[in-house]
Amino acid sequence: MAFETAFRKSASSKEVRTGLNAKLNIPNLDMQKMESPPSSSASDRRLKEILDVVAAMAALDFSKRLVVDFDPEDPLEAVAYGINMLSEELNSNVIERRRLSDINRRLEEFAYTTSHDLKSPLHAVHGLIGILKQELGDDMSKRPEVTKLLDMISGSVNKMREMIDGILEYSRLEDVQSPAVWIETKRELTDLIQMHAQENVNISLETTMPRIWYNKVAFIQIMDNLITNSIKYCRHNGCQIRIRHKADKRHHTFSVTDNGPGIHPDFHERIFELFVTLPHSGGTERSGIGLATVKKLVEKAGGAIRLESEPGEGATFSFTIPLDPESVKR
């Protein structure tokens, strides 16, 4: 920020030079001598060198440096010294970002390779179960214990496959680069409700739904996961899901409320952690990835998510979206 101030003022400003001396710890500057500028030709050459480096920096090339032989009679040398410092810092930041990008790329490759390697034996086990059932043929009906065991193995295989897919999807969330766009949330939510239409499930929009500036892919994924979560945990005698919206000066808030069994306060934070499932699931197998995905997507865009629930009283999941389009993180 010190150099930003320096660039905004004239290079001949006495106050700027004094500030640069203090910020850069440059000793023994004779300010009287500095009032007499160096020769025009030398000054022009030095200024051109400085502008060349600044132009390179603007093109994200931070490899160039100015040779600084500090002359107390030349304020341009202080500027050159400052530009070198700024370029060095920016270059370090670029190197660090490239390193992190490389790490993320390798992690994604690792997740993909690992998921493929883990799925291969699962496919083999699933195939063997099918072969066993064919070999047993009519004997299957006479040996219910064998049928039960094979079904348990098949269920475990399917659950493991679902978890692997979930891990791969979760690891790729950082690469969701779809740009923010204006979204008609009523239209998108109506489509989701129709997609989840089934017997004993009633999903309603209970407030006016807004037009928002957001990542469309992320919004649909968040709402789909919350609706799916409610359906899986809802009461068997009729699932009631209510979707609401409200807004204040800073945020949109969307909420999904169900009439499920409720969630004990001890789990209100942990439920958003990867692989955490509730002790009661009504016989429904869960991977514990959906809500972790929701939390990561919401927070990545600059919002927050919370849970309100008590045992036996259903649950309400609410998340925020910045009202100001400029505040929505890409």
Secondary structure as GFF3:
##gff-version 3
##sequence-region A 1 330
A	DSSP	alpha_helix	2	8	.	.	.	ID=ss1
A	DSSP	alpha_helix	14	24	.	.	.	ID=ss2
A	DSSP	alpha_helix	31	34	.	.	.	ID=ss3
A	DSSP	alpha_helix	40	58	.	.	.	ID=ss4
A	DSSP	alpha_helix	75	136	.	.	.	ID=ss5
A	DSSP	alpha_helix	139	142	.	.	.	ID=ss6
A	DSSP	alpha_helix	144	171	.	.	.	ID=ss7
A	DSSP	three_ten_helix	173	175	.	.	.	ID=ss8
A	DSSP	beta_strand	180	184	.	.	.	ID=ss9
A	DSSP	alpha_helix	185	195	.	.	.	ID=ss10
A	DSSP	beta_strand	201	205	.	.	.	ID=ss11
A	DSSP	beta_strand	211	215	.	.	.	ID=ss12
A	DSSP	alpha_helix	216	233	.	.	.	ID=ss13
A	DSSP	beta_strand	239	247	.	.	.	ID=ss14
A	DSSP	beta_strand	251	258	.	.	.	ID=ss15
A	DSSP	three_ten_helix	265	267	.	.	.	ID=ss16
A	DSSP	three_ten_helix	270	272	.	.	.	ID=ss17
A	DSSP	alpha_helix	290	300	.	.	.	ID=ss18
A	DSSP	beta_strand	305	309	.	.	.	ID=ss19
A	DSSP	beta_strand	315	322	.	.	.	ID=ss20
A	DSSP	three_ten_helix	325	327	.	.	.	ID=ss21
###
